Amino acid sequence: FNGKVKKLTGYTPSGYLIHLRIEAAINQIVNTNKSLTEIALDCGFYSSQHFSATFLKWTGMTPSAFRKSAQEL
């Protein structure tokens, strides 16, 4: 199972779930005025701190910095 998921997606199963959660969060950051805490919980993170740390690890930016840069476009 793990090998098939990695072959199809390029991610481990847990990595793919995180990827999907980050993509959903990016969509909400760009397209809504929800608070970052609300987005974190909506996307399956157990706290805003966990969300922020994971988002930073995957994107190289904090969610608030990402939102600010998206608004400047």
Summary of the structure (lengths in Angstrom):
residues: 73
radius of gyration: 13.0
end to end distance: 40.6
largest distance: 42.0
contacts: 186
relative contact order: 0.13
helix: 75%
strand: 0%
